[in-house]
Amino acid sequence: MRKLTLCRQLLQQCCDEYRERHGVRIEIDDRQFTSAFFAWLDVISHHAGYRRQNAPDYFQFAFGVLLRDLLRDKAVHVCTEPTPHLQSAKDDIASWWPVGYLLTWFCIGTLRHVVREECALEVQPADALAHRDVWQSFRENIVEEPSLAIAYFDRFMGSEPNWREPGQIHNRPGAADPDTHQ
């Protein structure tokens, strides 16, 4: 329960920061968040052995799974439209898809912290985060196949995605060669 509470607090912090920066209130649906969190815990505990093989890639996979589960279960939702003085440019990704943007950055920030603490490595997101066409593809494709959120998360982190079976940890490029991770 402590992990659930901590994760929820961190997500709430991201929601609060998003509201300050973009003038849009995003709220956590506690029931959906809890469902997504426990689904995520089940997956990552099932694959815990991979952590010994390639810890950085294990954590990247884990936070890709968290992104998938939070999006799939609709753990957050937009409550207000942007305030007029904070209206962003039409091509601003954060305004175009607030929920996806917020959850992706939440998972990136959490991944960066965990990898720094657990692996003594600094990981950085890739340039793909700045490309609206990648985000548009992400948003469209996860509707039919939520597991593609894992592949897009890999792409956002600069890793080669497994587009065919993104939810299969042993088919990840990092599973074949642990030194391929950033």
Helices and strands as residue ranges (DSSP letters): H 2-22, E 26-28, H 30-46, H 50-53, H 55-72, E 76-78, G 84-86, H 93-96, H 98-119, G 127-130, H 132-144, H 148-156, G 169-171, H 173-176, G 178-180
